[in-house]
């Protein structure tokens, strides 16, 4: 589920960047949301590795 959300957010980010530019407010917000998702994935992976 999380990986799917990350992939969808990446696609949206690419479209926003192409449409509005990389420094547009919409693009930056989407990028920050993607960062949060990636951080969640990283935390999940860390927790998983700690339990092994």
mmCIF entry with sequence, helices, sheets and N, C-alpha, C, O atoms, coordinates in Angstrom:
data_MODEL
# 
_entry.id   MODEL 
# 
_entity.id                         1 
_entity.type                       polymer 
_entity.pdbx_number_of_molecules   1 
# 
_entity_poly.entity_id                      1 
_entity_poly.type                           'polypeptide(L)' 
_entity_poly.nstd_linkage                   no 
_entity_poly.nstd_monomer                   no 
_entity_poly.pdbx_seq_one_letter_code       
;(UNK)(UNK)(UNK)(UNK)(UNK)(UNK)(UNK)(UNK)(UNK)(UNK)(UNK)(UNK)(UNK)(UNK)(UNK)(UNK)
(UNK)(UNK)(UNK)(UNK)(UNK)(UNK)(UNK)(UNK)(UNK)(UNK)(UNK)(UNK)(UNK)(UNK)(UNK)(UNK)
(UNK)(UNK)(UNK)(UNK)(UNK)(UNK)(UNK)(UNK)(UNK)(UNK)(UNK)(UNK)(UNK)(UNK)(UNK)(UNK)
(UNK)(UNK)(UNK)(UNK)
;
_entity_poly.pdbx_seq_one_letter_code_can   XXXXXXXXXXXXXXXXXXXXXXXXXXXXXXXXXXXXXXXXXXXXXXXXXXXX 
_entity_poly.pdbx_strand_id                 A 
# 
loop_
_entity_poly_seq.entity_id 
_entity_poly_seq.num 
_entity_poly_seq.mon_id 
_entity_poly_seq.hetero 
1 1  UNK n 
1 2  UNK n 
1 3  UNK n 
1 4  UNK n 
1 5  UNK n 
1 6  UNK n 
1 7  UNK n 
1 8  UNK n 
1 9  UNK n 
1 10 UNK n 
1 11 UNK n 
1 12 UNK n 
1 13 UNK n 
1 14 UNK n 
1 15 UNK n 
1 16 UNK n 
1 17 UNK n 
1 18 UNK n 
1 19 UNK n 
1 20 UNK n 
1 21 UNK n 
1 22 UNK n 
1 23 UNK n 
1 24 UNK n 
1 25 UNK n 
1 26 UNK n 
1 27 UNK n 
1 28 UNK n 
1 29 UNK n 
1 30 UNK n 
1 31 UNK n 
1 32 UNK n 
1 33 UNK n 
1 34 UNK n 
1 35 UNK n 
1 36 UNK n 
1 37 UNK n 
1 38 UNK n 
1 39 UNK n 
1 40 UNK n 
1 41 UNK n 
1 42 UNK n 
1 43 UNK n 
1 44 UNK n 
1 45 UNK n 
1 46 UNK n 
1 47 UNK n 
1 48 UNK n 
1 49 UNK n 
1 50 UNK n 
1 51 UNK n 
1 52 UNK n 
# 
_struct_asym.id          A 
_struct_asym.entity_id   1 
# 
loop_
_struct_conf.conf_type_id 
_struct_conf.id 
_struct_conf.pdbx_PDB_helix_id 
_struct_conf.beg_label_comp_id 
_struct_conf.beg_label_asym_id 
_struct_conf.beg_label_seq_id 
_struct_conf.pdbx_beg_PDB_ins_code 
_struct_conf.end_label_comp_id 
_struct_conf.end_label_asym_id 
_struct_conf.end_label_seq_id 
_struct_conf.pdbx_end_PDB_ins_code 
_struct_conf.beg_auth_comp_id 
_struct_conf.beg_auth_asym_id 
_struct_conf.beg_auth_seq_id 
_struct_conf.end_auth_comp_id 
_struct_conf.end_auth_asym_id 
_struct_conf.end_auth_seq_id 
_struct_conf.pdbx_PDB_helix_class 
_struct_conf.details 
_struct_conf.pdbx_PDB_helix_length 
HELX_P HELX_P1 AA1 UNK A 2  ? UNK A 20 ? UNK A 2  UNK A 20 1 ? 19 
HELX_P HELX_P2 AA2 UNK A 25 ? UNK A 50 ? UNK A 25 UNK A 50 1 ? 26 
# 
_struct_conf_type.id          HELX_P 
_struct_conf_type.criteria    ? 
_struct_conf_type.reference   ? 
# 
loop_
_atom_site.group_PDB 
_atom_site.id 
_atom_site.type_symbol 
_atom_site.label_atom_id 
_atom_site.label_alt_id 
_atom_site.label_comp_id 
_atom_site.label_asym_id 
_atom_site.label_entity_id 
_atom_site.label_seq_id 
_atom_site.pdbx_PDB_ins_code 
_atom_site.Cartn_x 
_atom_site.Cartn_y 
_atom_site.Cartn_z 
_atom_site.occupancy 
_atom_site.B_iso_or_equiv 
_atom_site.pdbx_formal_charge 
_atom_site.auth_seq_id 
_atom_site.auth_comp_id 
_atom_site.auth_asym_id 
_atom_site.auth_atom_id 
_atom_site.pdbx_PDB_model_num 
ATOM 1   N N  . UNK A 1 1  ? 0.827  -1.197  0.000   1.00 0.00 ? 1  UNK A N  1 
ATOM 2   C CA . UNK A 1 1  ? 0.000  0.000   0.000   1.00 0.00 ? 1  UNK A CA 1 
ATOM 3   C C  . UNK A 1 1  ? 0.871  1.261   0.000   1.00 0.00 ? 1  UNK A C  1 
ATOM 4   O O  . UNK A 1 1  ? 0.651  2.176   -0.793  1.00 0.00 ? 1  UNK A O  1 
ATOM 5   N N  . UNK A 1 2  ? 1.849  1.298   0.886   1.00 0.00 ? 2  UNK A N  1 
ATOM 6   C CA . UNK A 1 2  ? 2.719  2.473   0.970   1.00 0.00 ? 2  UNK A CA 1 
ATOM 7   C C  . UNK A 1 2  ? 3.519  2.659   -0.313  1.00 0.00 ? 2  UNK A C  1 
ATOM 8   O O  . UNK A 1 2  ? 3.693  3.782   -0.785  1.00 0.00 ? 2  UNK A O  1 
ATOM 9   N N  . UNK A 1 3  ? 4.000  1.565   -0.872  1.00 0.00 ? 3  UNK A N  1 
ATOM 10  C CA . UNK A 1 3  ? 4.758  1.664   -2.122  1.00 0.00 ? 3  UNK A CA 1 
ATOM 11  C C  . UNK A 1 3  ? 3.889  2.198   -3.253  1.00 0.00 ? 3  UNK A C  1 
ATOM 12  O O  . UNK A 1 3  ? 4.361  2.954   -4.101  1.00 0.00 ? 3  UNK A O  1 
ATOM 13  N N  . UNK A 1 4  ? 2.631  1.807   -3.266  1.00 0.00 ? 4  UNK A N  1 
ATOM 14  C CA . UNK A 1 4  ? 1.707  2.304   -4.286  1.00 0.00 ? 4  UNK A CA 1 
ATOM 15  C C  . UNK A 1 4  ? 1.477  3.804   -4.110  1.00 0.00 ? 4  UNK A C  1 
ATOM 16  O O  . UNK A 1 4  ? 1.452  4.546   -5.092  1.00 0.00 ? 4  UNK A O  1 
ATOM 17  N N  . UNK A 1 5  ? 1.311  4.248   -2.879  1.00 0.00 ? 5  UNK A N  1 
ATOM 18  C CA . UNK A 1 5  ? 1.137  5.676   -2.611  1.00 0.00 ? 5  UNK A CA 1 
ATOM 19  C C  . UNK A 1 5  ? 2.360  6.471   -3.057  1.00 0.00 ? 5  UNK A C  1 
ATOM 20  O O  . UNK A 1 5  ? 2.233  7.559   -3.618  1.00 0.00 ? 5  UNK A O  1 
ATOM 21  N N  . UNK A 1 6  ? 3.538  5.923   -2.804  1.00 0.00 ? 6  UNK A N  1 
ATOM 22  C CA . UNK A 1 6  ? 4.777  6.590   -3.204  1.00 0.00 ? 6  UNK A CA 1 
ATOM 23  C C  . UNK A 1 6  ? 4.844  6.711   -4.720  1.00 0.00 ? 6  UNK A C  1 
ATOM 24  O O  . UNK A 1 6  ? 5.184  7.771   -5.246  1.00 0.00 ? 6  UNK A O  1 
ATOM 25  N N  . UNK A 1 7  ? 4.523  5.638   -5.418  1.00 0.00 ? 7  UNK A N  1 
ATOM 26  C CA . UNK A 1 7  ? 4.573  5.664   -6.882  1.00 0.00 ? 7  UNK A CA 1 
ATOM 27  C C  . UNK A 1 7  ? 3.561  6.657   -7.453  1.00 0.00 ? 7  UNK A C  1 
ATOM 28  O O  . UNK A 1 7  ? 3.869  7.392   -8.392  1.00 0.00 ? 7  UNK A O  1 
ATOM 29  N N  . UNK A 1 8  ? 2.362  6.678   -6.890  1.00 0.00 ? 8  UNK A N  1 
ATOM 30  C CA . UNK A 1 8  ? 1.342  7.622   -7.356  1.00 0.00 ? 8  UNK A CA 1 
ATOM 31  C C  . UNK A 1 8  ? 1.783  9.067   -7.104  1.00 0.00 ? 8  UNK A C  1 
ATOM 32  O O  . UNK A 1 8  ? 1.602  9.934   -7.959  1.00 0.00 ? 8  UNK A O  1 
ATOM 33  N N  . UNK A 1 9  ? 2.356  9.315   -5.938  1.00 0.00 ? 9  UNK A N  1 
ATOM 34  C CA . UNK A 1 9  ? 2.808  10.672  -5.604  1.00 0.00 ? 9  UNK A CA 1 
ATOM 35  C C  . UNK A 1 9  ? 3.945  11.097  -6.516  1.00 0.00 ? 9  UNK A C  1 
ATOM 36  O O  . UNK A 1 9  ? 4.025  12.265  -6.896  1.00 0.00 ? 9  UNK A O  1 
ATOM 37  N N  . UNK A 1 10 ? 4.828  10.169  -6.874  1.00 0.00 ? 10 UNK A N  1 
ATOM 38  C CA . UNK A 1 10 ? 5.916  10.474  -7.811  1.00 0.00 ? 10 UNK A CA 1 
ATOM 39  C C  . UNK A 1 10 ? 5.364  10.898  -9.167  1.00 0.00 ? 10 UNK A C  1 
ATOM 40  O O  . UNK A 1 10 ? 5.846  11.852  -9.776  1.00 0.00 ? 10 UNK A O  1 
ATOM 41  N N  . UNK A 1 11 ? 4.349  10.177  -9.628  1.00 0.00 ? 11 UNK A N  1 
ATOM 42  C CA . UNK A 1 11 ? 3.744  10.508  -10.916 1.00 0.00 ? 11 UNK A CA 1 
ATOM 43  C C  . UNK A 1 11 ? 3.112  11.894  -10.885 1.00 0.00 ? 11 UNK A C  1 
ATOM 44  O O  . UNK A 1 11 ? 3.258  12.672  -11.828 1.00 0.00 ? 11 UNK A O  1 
ATOM 45  N N  . UNK A 1 12 ? 2.414  12.196  -9.803  1.00 0.00 ? 12 UNK A N  1 
ATOM 46  C CA . UNK A 1 12 ? 1.810  13.522  -9.652  1.00 0.00 ? 12 UNK A CA 1 
ATOM 47  C C  . UNK A 1 12 ? 2.893  14.589  -9.621  1.00 0.00 ? 12 UNK A C  1 
ATOM 48  O O  . UNK A 1 12 ? 2.756  15.639  -10.248 1.00 0.00 ? 12 UNK A O  1 
ATOM 49  N N  . UNK A 1 13 ? 3.963  14.321  -8.893  1.00 0.00 ? 13 UNK A N  1 
ATOM 50  C CA . UNK A 1 13 ? 5.064  15.276  -8.786  1.00 0.00 ? 13 UNK A CA 1 
ATOM 51  C C  . UNK A 1 13 ? 5.678  15.564  -10.152 1.00 0.00 ? 13 UNK A C  1 
ATOM 52  O O  . UNK A 1 13 ? 5.954  16.718  -10.478 1.00 0.00 ? 13 UNK A O  1 
ATOM 53  N N  . UNK A 1 14 ? 5.888  14.532  -10.941 1.00 0.00 ? 14 UNK A N  1 
ATOM 54  C CA . UNK A 1 14 ? 6.444  14.731  -12.281 1.00 0.00 ? 14 UNK A CA 1 
ATOM 55  C C  . UNK A 1 14 ? 5.530  15.600  -13.138 1.00 0.00 ? 14 UNK A C  1 
ATOM 56  O O  . UNK A 1 14 ? 5.995  16.498  -13.839 1.00 0.00 ? 14 UNK A O  1 
ATOM 57  N N  . UNK A 1 15 ? 4.242  15.332  -13.077 1.00 0.00 ? 15 UNK A N  1 
ATOM 58  C CA . UNK A 1 15 ? 3.282  16.132  -13.851 1.00 0.00 ? 15 UNK A CA 1 
ATOM 59  C C  . UNK A 1 15 ? 3.273  17.584  -13.390 1.00 0.00 ? 15 UNK A C  1 
ATOM 60  O O  . UNK A 1 15 ? 3.263  18.501  -14.211 1.00 0.00 ? 15 UNK A O  1 
ATOM 61  N N  . UNK A 1 16 ? 3.277  17.789  -12.089 1.00 0.00 ? 16 UNK A N  1 
ATOM 62  C CA . UNK A 1 16 ? 3.285  19.156  -11.564 1.00 0.00 ? 16 UNK A CA 1 
ATOM 63  C C  . UNK A 1 16 ? 4.555  19.887  -11.964 1.00 0.00 ? 16 UNK A C  1 
ATOM 64  O O  . UNK A 1 16 ? 4.511  21.052  -12.358 1.00 0.00 ? 16 UNK A O  1 
ATOM 65  N N  . UNK A 1 17 ? 5.679  19.206  -11.864 1.00 0.00 ? 17 UNK A N  1 
ATOM 66  C CA . UNK A 1 17 ? 6.947  19.825  -12.235 1.00 0.00 ? 17 UNK A CA 1 
ATOM 67  C C  . UNK A 1 17 ? 6.976  20.231  -13.694 1.00 0.00 ? 17 UNK A C  1 
ATOM 68  O O  . UNK A 1 17 ? 7.467  21.307  -14.037 1.00 0.00 ? 17 UNK A O  1 
ATOM 69  N N  . UNK A 1 18 ? 6.450  19.373  -14.554 1.00 0.00 ? 18 UNK A N  1 
ATOM 70  C CA . UNK A 1 18 ? 6.421  19.682  -15.986 1.00 0.00 ? 18 UNK A CA 1 
ATOM 71  C C  . UNK A 1 18 ? 5.437  20.800  -16.305 1.00 0.00 ? 18 UNK A C  1 
ATOM 72  O O  . UNK A 1 18 ? 5.684  21.620  -17.189 1.00 0.00 ? 18 UNK A O  1 
ATOM 73  N N  . UNK A 1 19 ? 4.329  20.827  -15.586 1.00 0.00 ? 19 UNK A N  1 
ATOM 74  C CA . UNK A 1 19 ? 3.276  21.805  -15.868 1.00 0.00 ? 19 UNK A CA 1 
ATOM 75  C C  . UNK A 1 19 ? 3.577  23.176  -15.272 1.00 0.00 ? 19 UNK A C  1 
ATOM 76  O O  . UNK A 1 19 ? 3.458  24.193  -15.956 1.00 0.00 ? 19 UNK A O  1 
ATOM 77  N N  . UNK A 1 20 ? 3.964  23.204  -14.006 1.00 0.00 ? 20 UNK A N  1 
ATOM 78  C CA . UNK A 1 20 ? 4.103  24.468  -13.285 1.00 0.00 ? 20 UNK A CA 1 
ATOM 79  C C  . UNK A 1 20 ? 5.543  24.874  -13.004 1.00 0.00 ? 20 UNK A C  1 
ATOM 80  O O  . UNK A 1 20 ? 5.806  26.022  -12.645 1.00 0.00 ? 20 UNK A O  1 
ATOM 81  N N  . UNK A 1 21 ? 6.475  23.942  -13.167 1.00 0.00 ? 21 UNK A N  1 
ATOM 82  C CA . UNK A 1 21 ? 7.864  24.223  -12.834 1.00 0.00 ? 21 UNK A CA 1 
ATOM 83  C C  . UNK A 1 21 ? 8.213  23.660  -11.469 1.00 0.00 ? 21 UNK A C  1 
ATOM 84  O O  . UNK A 1 21 ? 7.341  23.373  -10.650 1.00 0.00 ? 21 UNK A O  1 
ATOM 85  N N  . UNK A 1 22 ? 9.501  23.510  -11.248 1.00 0.00 ? 22 UNK A N  1 
ATOM 86  C CA . UNK A 1 22 ? 9.969  22.853  -10.028 1.00 0.00 ? 22 UNK A CA 1 
ATOM 87  C C  . UNK A 1 22 ? 9.835  23.705  -8.775  1.00 0.00 ? 22 UNK A C  1 
ATOM 88  O O  . UNK A 1 22 ? 9.824  23.172  -7.666  1.00 0.00 ? 22 UNK A O  1 
ATOM 89  N N  . UNK A 1 23 ? 9.734  25.013  -8.933  1.00 0.00 ? 23 UNK A N  1 
ATOM 90  C CA . UNK A 1 23 ? 9.654  25.883  -7.758  1.00 0.00 ? 23 UNK A CA 1 
ATOM 91  C C  . UNK A 1 23 ? 8.233  26.362  -7.468  1.00 0.00 ? 23 UNK A C  1 
ATOM 92  O O  . UNK A 1 23 ? 8.028  27.158  -6.552  1.00 0.00 ? 23 UNK A O  1 
ATOM 93  N N  . UNK A 1 24 ? 7.262  25.892  -8.228  1.00 0.00 ? 24 UNK A N  1 
ATOM 94  C CA . UNK A 1 24 ? 5.867  26.280  -7.987  1.00 0.00 ? 24 UNK A CA 1 
ATOM 95  C C  . UNK A 1 24 ? 5.396  25.719  -6.648  1.00 0.00 ? 24 UNK A C  1 
ATOM 96  O O  . UNK A 1 24 ? 5.829  24.652  -6.212  1.00 0.00 ? 24 UNK A O  1 
ATOM 97  N N  . UNK A 1 25 ? 4.505  26.462  -6.014  1.00 0.00 ? 25 UNK A N  1 
ATOM 98  C CA . UNK A 1 25 ? 4.006  26.066  -4.700  1.00 0.00 ? 25 UNK A CA 1 
ATOM 99  C C  . UNK A 1 25 ? 3.423  24.654  -4.724  1.00 0.00 ? 25 UNK A C  1 
ATOM 100 O O  . UNK A 1 25 ? 3.700  23.855  -3.829  1.00 0.00 ? 25 UNK A O  1 
ATOM 101 N N  . UNK A 1 26 ? 2.623  24.344  -5.736  1.00 0.00 ? 26 UNK A N  1 
ATOM 102 C CA . UNK A 1 26 ? 1.996  23.028  -5.836  1.00 0.00 ? 26 UNK A CA 1 
ATOM 103 C C  . UNK A 1 26 ? 3.041  21.918  -5.925  1.00 0.00 ? 26 UNK A C  1 
ATOM 104 O O  . UNK A 1 26 ? 2.895  20.862  -5.310  1.00 0.00 ? 26 UNK A O  1 
ATOM 105 N N  . UNK A 1 27 ? 4.089  22.172  -6.695  1.00 0.00 ? 27 UNK A N  1 
ATOM 106 C CA . UNK A 1 27 ? 5.149  21.181  -6.873  1.00 0.00 ? 27 UNK A CA 1 
ATOM 107 C C  . UNK A 1 27 ? 5.912  20.965  -5.571  1.00 0.00 ? 27 UNK A C  1 
ATOM 108 O O  . UNK A 1 27 ? 6.210  19.830  -5.198  1.00 0.00 ? 27 UNK A O  1 
ATOM 109 N N  . UNK A 1 28 ? 6.223  22.049  -4.891  1.00 0.00 ? 28 UNK A N  1 
ATOM 110 C CA . UNK A 1 28 ? 6.971  21.954  -3.631  1.00 0.00 ? 28 UNK A CA 1 
ATOM 111 C C  . UNK A 1 28 ? 6.159  21.206  -2.578  1.00 0.00 ? 28 UNK A C  1 
ATOM 112 O O  . UNK A 1 28 ? 6.699  20.369  -1.856  1.00 0.00 ? 28 UNK A O  1 
ATOM 113 N N  . UNK A 1 29 ? 4.877  21.502  -2.487  1.00 0.00 ? 29 UNK A N  1 
ATOM 114 C CA . UNK A 1 29 ? 4.024  20.817  -1.515  1.00 0.00 ? 29 UNK A CA 1 
ATOM 115 C C  . UNK A 1 29 ? 3.963  19.322  -1.818  1.00 0.00 ? 29 UNK A C  1 
ATOM 116 O O  . UNK A 1 29 ? 4.069  18.495  -0.912  1.00 0.00 ? 29 UNK A O  1 
ATOM 117 N N  . UNK A 1 30 ? 3.793  18.986  -3.079  1.00 0.00 ? 30 UNK A N  1 
ATOM 118 C CA . UNK A 1 30 ? 3.755  17.577  -3.477  1.00 0.00 ? 30 UNK A CA 1 
ATOM 119 C C  . UNK A 1 30 ? 5.086  16.893  -3.165  1.00 0.00 ? 30 UNK A C  1 
ATOM 120 O O  . UNK A 1 30 ? 5.104  15.747  -2.716  1.00 0.00 ? 30 UNK A O  1 
ATOM 121 N N  . UNK A 1 31 ? 6.177  17.579  -3.398  1.00 0.00 ? 31 UNK A N  1 
ATOM 122 C CA . UNK A 1 31 ? 7.498  17.034  -3.103  1.00 0.00 ? 31 UNK A CA 1 
ATOM 123 C C  . UNK A 1 31 ? 7.650  16.768  -1.608  1.00 0.00 ? 31 UNK A C  1 
ATOM 124 O O  . UNK A 1 31 ? 8.215  15.749  -1.210  1.00 0.00 ? 31 UNK A O  1 
ATOM 125 N N  . UNK A 1 32 ? 7.154  17.668  -0.793  1.00 0.00 ? 32 UNK A N  1 
ATOM 126 C CA . UNK A 1 32 ? 7.222  17.483  0.655   1.00 0.00 ? 32 UNK A CA 1 
ATOM 127 C C  . UNK A 1 32 ? 6.366  16.296  1.095   1.00 0.00 ? 32 UNK A C  1 
ATOM 128 O O  . UNK A 1 32 ? 6.745  15.547  1.995   1.00 0.00 ? 32 UNK A O  1 
ATOM 129 N N  . UNK A 1 33 ? 5.216  16.135  0.455   1.00 0.00 ? 33 UNK A N  1 
ATOM 130 C CA . UNK A 1 33 ? 4.364  14.990  0.766   1.00 0.00 ? 33 UNK A CA 1 
ATOM 131 C C  . UNK A 1 33 ? 5.052  13.683  0.377   1.00 0.00 ? 33 UNK A C  1 
ATOM 132 O O  . UNK A 1 33 ? 4.974  12.693  1.105   1.00 0.00 ? 33 UNK A O  1 
ATOM 133 N N  . UNK A 1 34 ? 5.720  13.683  -0.763  1.00 0.00 ? 34 UNK A N  1 
ATOM 134 C CA . UNK A 1 34 ? 6.480  12.505  -1.175  1.00 0.00 ? 34 UNK A CA 1 
ATOM 135 C C  . UNK A 1 34 ? 7.602  12.227  -0.179  1.00 0.00 ? 34 UNK A C  1 
ATOM 136 O O  . UNK A 1 34 ? 7.845  11.073  0.176   1.00 0.00 ? 34 UNK A O  1 
ATOM 137 N N  . UNK A 1 35 ? 8.276  13.264  0.267   1.00 0.00 ? 35 UNK A N  1 
ATOM 138 C CA . UNK A 1 35 ? 9.330  13.097  1.277   1.00 0.00 ? 35 UNK A CA 1 
ATOM 139 C C  . UNK A 1 35 ? 8.783  12.419  2.532   1.00 0.00 ? 35 UNK A C  1 
ATOM 140 O O  . UNK A 1 35 ? 9.429  11.537  3.097   1.00 0.00 ? 35 UNK A O  1 
ATOM 141 N N  . UNK A 1 36 ? 7.602  12.831  2.962   1.00 0.00 ? 36 UNK A N  1 
ATOM 142 C CA . UNK A 1 36 ? 7.002  12.236  4.155   1.00 0.00 ? 36 UNK A CA 1 
ATOM 143 C C  . UNK A 1 36 ? 6.708  10.756  3.944   1.00 0.00 ? 36 UNK A C  1 
ATOM 144 O O  . UNK A 1 36 ? 6.938  9.937   4.835   1.00 0.00 ? 36 UNK A O  1 
ATOM 145 N N  . UNK A 1 37 ? 6.200  10.418  2.766   1.00 0.00 ? 37 UNK A N  1 
ATOM 146 C CA . UNK A 1 37 ? 5.939  9.012   2.462   1.00 0.00 ? 37 UNK A CA 1 
ATOM 147 C C  . UNK A 1 37 ? 7.230  8.205   2.439   1.00 0.00 ? 37 UNK A C  1 
ATOM 148 O O  . UNK A 1 37 ? 7.282  7.089   2.957   1.00 0.00 ? 37 UNK A O  1 
ATOM 149 N N  . UNK A 1 38 ? 8.262  8.768   1.841   1.00 0.00 ? 38 UNK A N  1 
ATOM 150 C CA . UNK A 1 38 ? 9.551  8.077   1.783   1.00 0.00 ? 38 UNK A CA 1 
ATOM 151 C C  . UNK A 1 38 ? 10.150 7.916   3.177   1.00 0.00 ? 38 UNK A C  1 
ATOM 152 O O  . UNK A 1 38 ? 10.775 6.897   3.472   1.00 0.00 ? 38 UNK A O  1 
ATOM 153 N N  . UNK A 1 39 ? 9.962  8.914   4.033   1.00 0.00 ? 39 UNK A N  1 
ATOM 154 C CA . UNK A 1 39 ? 10.435 8.809   5.417   1.00 0.00 ? 39 UNK A CA 1 
ATOM 155 C C  . UNK A 1 39 ? 9.700  7.694   6.156   1.00 0.00 ? 39 UNK A C  1 
ATOM 156 O O  . UNK A 1 39 ? 10.304 6.951   6.928   1.00 0.00 ? 39 UNK A O  1 
ATOM 157 N N  . UNK A 1 40 ? 8.393  7.582   5.916   1.00 0.00 ? 40 UNK A N  1 
ATOM 158 C CA . UNK A 1 40 ? 7.623  6.495   6.532   1.00 0.00 ? 40 UNK A CA 1 
ATOM 159 C C  . UNK A 1 40 ? 8.142  5.139   6.076   1.00 0.00 ? 40 UNK A C  1 
ATOM 160 O O  . UNK A 1 40 ? 8.267  4.215   6.880   1.00 0.00 ? 40 UNK A O  1 
ATOM 161 N N  . UNK A 1 41 ? 8.443  5.018   4.792   1.00 0.00 ? 41 UNK A N  1 
ATOM 162 C CA . UNK A 1 41 ? 8.984  3.763   4.271   1.00 0.00 ? 41 UNK A CA 1 
ATOM 163 C C  . UNK A 1 41 ? 10.336 3.457   4.908   1.00 0.00 ? 41 UNK A C  1 
ATOM 164 O O  . UNK A 1 41 ? 10.612 2.314   5.271   1.00 0.00 ? 41 UNK A O  1 
ATOM 165 N N  . UNK A 1 42 ? 11.164 4.467   5.042   1.00 0.00 ? 42 UNK A N  1 
ATOM 166 C CA . UNK A 1 42 ? 12.478 4.288   5.655   1.00 0.00 ? 42 UNK A CA 1 
ATOM 167 C C  . UNK A 1 42 ? 12.342 3.847   7.113   1.00 0.00 ? 42 UNK A C  1 
ATOM 168 O O  . UNK A 1 42 ? 13.063 2.955   7.560   1.00 0.00 ? 42 UNK A O  1 
ATOM 169 N N  . UNK A 1 43 ? 11.427 4.463   7.849   1.00 0.00 ? 43 UNK A N  1 
ATOM 170 C CA . UNK A 1 43 ? 11.194 4.076   9.242   1.00 0.00 ? 43 UNK A CA 1 
ATOM 171 C C  . UNK A 1 43 ? 10.692 2.640   9.322   1.00 0.00 ? 43 UNK A C  1 
ATOM 172 O O  . UNK A 1 43 ? 11.118 1.871   10.183  1.00 0.00 ? 43 UNK A O  1 
ATOM 173 N N  . UNK A 1 44 ? 9.784  2.286   8.418   1.00 0.00 ? 44 UNK A N  1 
ATOM 174 C CA . UNK A 1 44 ? 9.259  0.925   8.392   1.00 0.00 ? 44 UNK A CA 1 
ATOM 175 C C  . UNK A 1 44 ? 10.380 -0.075  8.133   1.00 0.00 ? 44 UNK A C  1 
ATOM 176 O O  . UNK A 1 44 ? 10.450 -1.119  8.782   1.00 0.00 ? 44 UNK A O  1 
ATOM 177 N N  . UNK A 1 45 ? 11.249 0.243   7.192   1.00 0.00 ? 45 UNK A N  1 
ATOM 178 C CA . UNK A 1 45 ? 12.380 -0.640  6.893   1.00 0.00 ? 45 UNK A CA 1 
ATOM 179 C C  . UNK A 1 45 ? 13.333 -0.746  8.078   1.00 0.00 ? 45 UNK A C  1 
ATOM 180 O O  . UNK A 1 45 ? 13.843 -1.826  8.373   1.00 0.00 ? 45 UNK A O  1 
ATOM 181 N N  . UNK A 1 46 ? 13.573 0.375   8.757   1.00 0.00 ? 46 UNK A N  1 
ATOM 182 C CA . UNK A 1 46 ? 14.436 0.353   9.941   1.00 0.00 ? 46 UNK A CA 1 
ATOM 183 C C  . UNK A 1 46 ? 13.840 -0.536  11.029  1.00 0.00 ? 46 UNK A C  1 
ATOM 184 O O  . UNK A 1 46 ? 14.543 -1.348  11.631  1.00 0.00 ? 46 UNK A O  1 
ATOM 185 N N  . UNK A 1 47 ? 12.538 -0.378  11.277  1.00 0.00 ? 47 UNK A N  1 
ATOM 186 C CA . UNK A 1 47 ? 11.869 -1.194  12.292  1.00 0.00 ? 47 UNK A CA 1 
ATOM 187 C C  . UNK A 1 47 ? 11.934 -2.668  11.932  1.00 0.00 ? 47 UNK A C  1 
ATOM 188 O O  . UNK A 1 47 ? 12.148 -3.523  12.792  1.00 0.00 ? 47 UNK A O  1 
ATOM 189 N N  . UNK A 1 48 ? 11.750 -2.950  10.670  1.00 0.00 ? 48 UNK A N  1 
ATOM 190 C CA . UNK A 1 48 ? 11.784 -4.335  10.198  1.00 0.00 ? 48 UNK A CA 1 
ATOM 191 C C  . UNK A 1 48 ? 13.171 -4.943  10.394  1.00 0.00 ? 48 UNK A C  1 
ATOM 192 O O  . UNK A 1 48 ? 13.300 -6.092  10.817  1.00 0.00 ? 48 UNK A O  1 
ATOM 193 N N  . UNK A 1 49 ? 14.197 -4.169  10.086  1.00 0.00 ? 49 UNK A N  1 
ATOM 194 C CA . UNK A 1 49 ? 15.568 -4.656  10.241  1.00 0.00 ? 49 UNK A CA 1 
ATOM 195 C C  . UNK A 1 49 ? 15.940 -4.832  11.708  1.00 0.00 ? 49 UNK A C  1 
ATOM 196 O O  . UNK A 1 49 ? 16.699 -5.738  12.054  1.00 0.00 ? 49 UNK A O  1 
ATOM 197 N N  . UNK A 1 50 ? 15.408 -3.966  12.574  1.00 0.00 ? 50 UNK A N  1 
ATOM 198 C CA . UNK A 1 50 ? 15.697 -4.084  14.006  1.00 0.00 ? 50 UNK A CA 1 
ATOM 199 C C  . UNK A 1 50 ? 15.089 -5.351  14.596  1.00 0.00 ? 50 UNK A C  1 
ATOM 200 O O  . UNK A 1 50 ? 15.621 -5.913  15.553  1.00 0.00 ? 50 UNK A O  1 
ATOM 201 N N  . UNK A 1 51 ? 13.988 -5.792  14.032  1.00 0.00 ? 51 UNK A N  1 
ATOM 202 C CA . UNK A 1 51 ? 13.291 -6.969  14.552  1.00 0.00 ? 51 UNK A CA 1 
ATOM 203 C C  . UNK A 1 51 ? 13.853 -8.277  14.020  1.00 0.00 ? 51 UNK A C  1 
ATOM 204 O O  . UNK A 1 51 ? 13.407 -9.346  14.437  1.00 0.00 ? 51 UNK A O  1 
ATOM 205 N N  . UNK A 1 52 ? 14.794 -8.223  13.134  1.00 0.00 ? 52 UNK A N  1 
ATOM 206 C CA . UNK A 1 52 ? 15.355 -9.461  12.570  1.00 0.00 ? 52 UNK A CA 1 
ATOM 207 C C  . UNK A 1 52 ? 16.587 -9.894  13.316  1.00 0.00 ? 52 UNK A C  1 
ATOM 208 O O  . UNK A 1 52 ? 17.187 -10.913 12.977  1.00 0.00 ? 52 UNK A O  1 
# 
